[in-house]
Amino acid sequence: MASSAELHQRRSAAVARGVSSMIPSYVSTAGGGTMTDVDGREWIDFAAGIAVTNVGNAAPRVVEAVQAQVERFTHTCFMIAPYEQYVAVCEELAALTPGDFDKRSALFSSGAEAVENAVKIARHATGRPAVVVFDHAYHGRTNLTMALTAKVMPYKQGFGPFAGEIYRVAMSYPLRDGRSGAAAAAYAIGQIEKTVGAVNVAAVLIEPIQGEGGFVVPAEGFLPAIAAWSRAAGAVFIADEIQTGFCRTGEWFASTHEGIEPDLITTAKGIAGGLPLAAVTGRAEIMDSVHPGGLGGTYGGNPIACAAALATIETMRELDLAAAARHIESVARPRLEALAAKHPAIGEVRGRGAMLALEVVIPGEDTAAGPAPDAVLTAAVAKAAHELGLLLLTCGTYGNVIRLLPPLIISDDELDRGLSLLEQAFASSL
Ligand SMILES: *Cc1c(COP(=O)(O)O)cnc(C)c1O
């Protein structure tokens, strides 16, 4: 097998520079809570391919389902010749997503594509143009979703012009806005009413817990108030659960923590154990407002990806991975809080389930919007963690959030080893 150094040389001459990688090591195999690179080094996985392999890499049921499907047929295009697997995934989505109402789903290949289609559907259903999004939001990298995404560098820089009729309002961010959920919602709603106008709003689009934007958990009451306003305004309330979905936060979907029932939910990442699949699921009357042929795509709901999704969902049910996510939190949160007690540079420990974060700040240095972020220390900790063999991601508008996204099937021993490496990385970076 070629070494990472050799592969890196080939890569530099063949792969576009804009597509970058977090670590310089090339993967050989992965499973459980670990990954092994081509140089024979083992890594603890706190990334799960960005919250994708919630059931683990090469999960046995997923492997078996993919192998069986790939031998039967690989692709017909659901728009040409339909197949059962697509229908079965839509049935599962109707059963698993919050809300006891009649639902329909449409399947796609990437998260951004699902978000784009949710916006298309909301505009079609309401006949209105405006889409409301929030500070720090991340919804993807396609043209429309770049406009929905907040952060310029690296996602948007130089890639404009962007789509119109997108309006950004304040997100509830307890560490930085000091507002209660109700007060933050009133502020955001005021912004919408004054600068957009309720009658113009097709959709309010929000991540129940923000992902790339910094694992921001809105103050309690914020989401229900925004959802209620949206419904009263005749707009479609869309929860982007692409990162939070499929047991990641200790429930099947994060909307459940606050009892909200979104009109539409976008899913992707954790849905299919690593195969590319995404969905828009929601109220039948909204979904079915679109004329036949108005939604689709060549690969959307590919049969191999659908077979993987069905096996993924079965695995999540059988192993109760929502409970596993809560267990991960019960082990990791006390360790992270102890670390924060030791290092004043950790301004906050937050998150839900197996979606946990440390926000890194400059102690004693305050800005108008809360403690000064420390992106330099954050990058140093991540780099130290990588050198120690821990796959660890950062995020946040200010680049100062360390996030934990282990696969939900990680063993207690692997979790413990990973947390120890994180503690070591912190100690060596200060
Ligand atoms: C990753 C992500 C997306 C985009 O999904 P892709 O599959 O990368 O296109 C959209 N929204 C959220 C919340 C995400 O985390």
The ligand as a Gaussian input file, in Angstrom:
#p B3LYP/6-31G(d) Opt

LIG

0 1
 C      -23.493000      19.311000       6.395000
 C      -24.702000      20.166000       6.474000
 C      -25.381000      20.597000       5.329000
 C      -24.895000      20.281000       3.933000
 O      -24.864000      18.920000       3.669000
 P      -23.941000      18.370000       2.457000
 O      -24.273000      16.915000       2.392000
 O      -22.533000      18.644000       2.827000
 O      -24.369000      19.114000       1.245000
 C      -26.526000      21.348000       5.497000
 N      -26.981000      21.668000       6.715000
 C      -26.370000      21.259000       7.837000
 C      -26.941000      21.616000       9.168000
 C      -25.195000      20.516000       7.757000
 O      -24.547000      20.147000       8.883000

